[in-house]
Structures are given as C-alpha cells and as structure tokens.
C-alpha cells in the first residue's frame, strides 16, 4: 500500500540521507498534537490542526448538538488554517524561502501566542478566538511545508497498518511510527501542563516547534532549499 501523496511544494525528509530531518518531523508531529490538545482544552473544544475533526464538529453544531458557540470557533480555525496553508504555499513556491525560514515564521507565531497566554492576557472569548486563529495559522503553515500525522493521520495510519498486514514494512516505517507516537506524546505533555501549570500550556507547542527548527539548522546536513 502506498503512502499518502505529498503535495508539490512540501518538504519531506529522506531518513537515509537526512536523519535530522526525520527528527524535525517527529518534533513537529509532537507540536501538532500539543497544539490540538491546547486548542481543545483551553480555547473551546475545537482543533487547531485537525480540520477533519473540526468539520465533524461543525456538522454537529449545525444539527444543534455540541457546545454553544462552537461553530464560530470552528470557522475561525478553518479560515486561519487555510490562510496558513496559503502563506506556506506562497513561501515555498519556486523555493522563495528556505525551509528554516518558513519554520521560523511558525515558531514566532506560536511563541507570540504562548507569551499572550502565559501573561494571562487572554481573558475573554474574543481573546481566545484570536489566539485560536494565531495557532491555527501556524498549523496551516506547518501542514503545507511539512506533512505531519495530525494533517494526514488517517492516511498515515492506514498506510502503516496496511504494510504491517502485508508484512511489507520498510526501514523508514520506524520513523512513521515515531511520528504517530509523537502526536500522542505532544498531546499528553500539553494536557499534563494544563493540569499542573496552566500558564505554561501554550509553551509546549512553541518549544517543540523551536526544537524542530534547531534540528533543521544542524550543520553538515544535506542542502534543503
């Protein structure tokens, strides 16, 4: 069974040539899980990166099921994520920007959100909506330039399980498994932070994305335009 098609313009890693690129993907996968956990737990039970889940929530809201106001939050996340994808596509078109620069934009957005949350400046529903937009924008950029499991979880899992069933696992599948595990680890880390130190909850995502950026900057790696 083939893996999901990677859209043109998105950067992917080759484990044989670029293990640091795979570590960056694992860290970004953890950041995706952390971002979605933070958005769901702290910003109104919607997702920042899993747009399929948001569409399901929107359908439930249209039927009068679910938390009050969820439709507005879902639409905000969808629009912001779409803007992020558009920005990522523009930055990557014709190799306009190098990958580390694109990741830096994501890190800046996530860090800004973490600062606002940590300083307790997010106090109203409108503020939470704005912060959701910032985080979804960052996840849209990431989803365009780097394929991570929360963007393509079903396809990633389907391909992996299919290869397990056919006993046709490949060497790089250990990295695929690592990415799926990283999503859970990132979400768990955020959930624990929300419980033990709520003001630092948004920093989990920002720190993981910053770690991925550092992995991309390791000297001596293959050239990544």
C-alpha positions in Angstrom: 0.0 0.0 0.0 1.4 3.3 -1.0 1.9 6.2 1.4 -0.2 9.4 1.0 0.9 11.6 -1.8 3.0 14.6 -0.7 1.7 17.7 -2.4 4.0 19.6 -4.6 6.0 22.3 -2.7 6.0 20.4 0.6 9.4 19.5 2.0 9.9 15.8 3.1 12.7 14.0 4.7 14.8 11.1 3.5 15.8 9.0 6.5 18.8 7.5 4.8 20.3 10.9 3.8 18.9 13.2 6.5 18.0 11.7 9.9 17.9 15.2 11.4 15.1 16.0 9.0 13.2 13.0 10.4 13.8 14.2 14.0 12.5 17.6 12.9 9.3 15.8 11.6 8.9 13.9 14.9 9.2 17.2 16.9 6.7 18.9 14.5 4.3 15.9 14.9 4.6 16.3 18.7 4.0 20.1 18.2 0.8 19.3 16.2 -0.5 17.0 19.0 0.3 19.7 21.6 -1.4 22.5 19.6 -4.6 20.5 19.1 -4.7 19.5 22.8 -4.1 23.1 23.8 -6.8 24.4 21.5 -9.3 21.7 22.6 -8.7 22.1 26.3 -8.1 25.8 26.6 -9.7 27.6 23.6 -13.1 26.0 23.3 -13.1 22.3 22.3 -12.0 22.7 18.7 -8.8 21.8 17.0 -6.0 24.0 15.6 -4.7 21.5 13.0 -7.1 18.6 12.6 -9.5 20.2 10.2 -11.4 16.9 9.6 -12.3 16.8 13.2 -13.4 20.5 13.0 -15.7 19.7 10.1 -17.3 17.0 12.1 -17.8 19.4 15.0 -19.3 21.9 12.6 -21.8 19.3 11.3 -22.8 18.5 14.9 -23.2 22.2 15.6 -25.4 22.6 12.6 -27.7 19.9 14.0 -27.9 21.7 17.3 -25.5 19.3 19.1 -22.4 20.4 21.0 -21.1 23.3 23.0 -22.6 26.8 22.4 -20.6 28.9 20.0 -18.5 26.0 18.7 -19.5 26.9 15.1 -17.8 30.3 15.3 -14.6 28.7 16.7 -14.6 26.0 14.1 -15.0 28.6 11.2 -12.2 30.7 12.8 -9.9 27.7 12.9 -10.7 26.7 9.3 -10.2 30.1 7.9 -7.0 30.7 9.8 -5.6 27.3 8.9 -6.5 28.0 5.2 -4.6 31.3 5.4 -1.6 29.5 6.9 -1.7 26.9 4.0 -1.8 29.8 1.5 1.1 31.5 3.2 3.1 28.3 3.3 2.4 27.7 -0.4 3.5 31.2 -1.3 6.7 31.0 0.7 7.6 27.6 -0.8 6.6 28.4 -4.4 9.7 28.5 -6.6 11.8 28.0 -3.4 11.1 31.6 -2.5 12.0 30.9 1.2 14.2 28.2 2.7 12.6 25.7 5.0 14.2 27.0 8.2 12.8 30.5 7.5 9.3 29.1 7.0 9.6 27.2 10.3 10.8 30.3 11.9 7.6 32.1 11.0 5.7 29.2 12.6 7.8 29.4 15.8 7.3 33.2 16.0 3.5 32.8 15.8 3.5 30.1 18.4 5.8 32.0 20.7 3.6 35.1 20.5 0.6 33.0 21.4 2.5 31.4 24.3 3.5 34.8 25.6 0.0 36.2 25.5 -1.3 33.1 27.2 1.4 33.0 29.8 1.0 36.6 30.8 -2.8 36.0 31.2 -3.7 38.5 28.6 -6.2 36.1 27.1 -9.2 36.8 29.3 -12.3 36.9 27.1 -14.0 34.7 24.5 -12.9 37.1 21.8 -9.3 36.9 23.0 -9.5 33.1 22.9 -10.8 33.3 19.3 -7.9 35.5 18.3 -5.4 33.1 19.9 -7.1 30.1 18.2 -6.6 32.0 14.9 -2.9 32.5 15.6 -2.2 28.9 16.4 -4.3 27.6 13.5 -2.4 29.9 11.2 0.9 28.4 12.4 -0.5 24.9 12.0 -1.6 25.7 8.4 1.9 26.9 7.6 3.3 23.7 9.1 0.8 21.5 7.3 1.8 23.0 4.0 5.5 22.8 4.3 5.9 19.6 6.4 3.5 16.6 6.3 2.8 15.6 9.9 0.3 13.0 11.2 -2.3 15.3 12.5 -2.7 16.7 9.0 -2.8 13.2 7.4 -3.4 10.9 10.4 -5.9 8.6 8.7 -3.8 8.2 5.6 -0.6 7.7 7.6 -2.1 5.1 9.9 -3.9 3.3 7.0 -0.7 3.0 5.0 1.3 1.8 8.0 -1.3 -0.8 9.2 -1.7 -2.0 5.6 2.1 -2.6 5.3 2.0 -4.4 8.7 -0.8 -6.7 7.5 1.0 -7.5 4.2 4.3 -7.9 6.1 5.9 -5.3 3.8 7.2 -2.9 6.4 10.1 -0.7 5.2 13.1 0.6 7.1 11.7 4.1 7.3 8.5 2.9 8.9 10.1 3.2 12.3 10.1 6.9 11.7 6.5 6.8 10.7 5.6 5.0 13.9 7.7 7.6 15.8 5.7 10.4 14.3 2.4 8.8 15.3 3.7 8.2 18.8 5.0 11.8 18.9 1.5 13.2 18.3 0.2 11.3 21.5 3.3 12.4 23.5 2.8 16.1 22.5 -0.9 16.0 23.4 -0.1 14.3 26.7 2.6 16.8 27.6 0.2 19.7 27.0 -2.7 18.0 28.9 -0.4 17.5 31.9 0.9 21.1 31.7 -2.7 22.4 31.6 -3.4 20.4 34.7 -0.2 21.3 36.6 0.9 24.7 35.3 -1.9 26.2 33.1 0.0 29.4 32.3 2.8 27.4 30.5 0.4 25.2 28.4 0.9 27.1 25.2 4.7 26.9 25.6 4.8 23.2 24.9 3.8 23.6 21.3 6.2 26.6 20.8 9.1 24.7 22.4 8.6 21.6 20.2 8.4 23.7 17.0 11.6 25.5 18.1 13.3 22.2 18.6 12.3 21.2 15.1 13.8 24.4 13.8 17.0 23.7 15.5 17.1 20.2 14.0 16.8 21.8 10.6 19.7 24.1 11.3 22.2 21.3 12.3 25.4 21.9 10.3 26.5 19.4 7.7 23.0 18.3 6.7 22.1 17.8 3.0 21.1 21.1 1.4 17.4 21.9 2.0 16.3 24.8 -0.1 
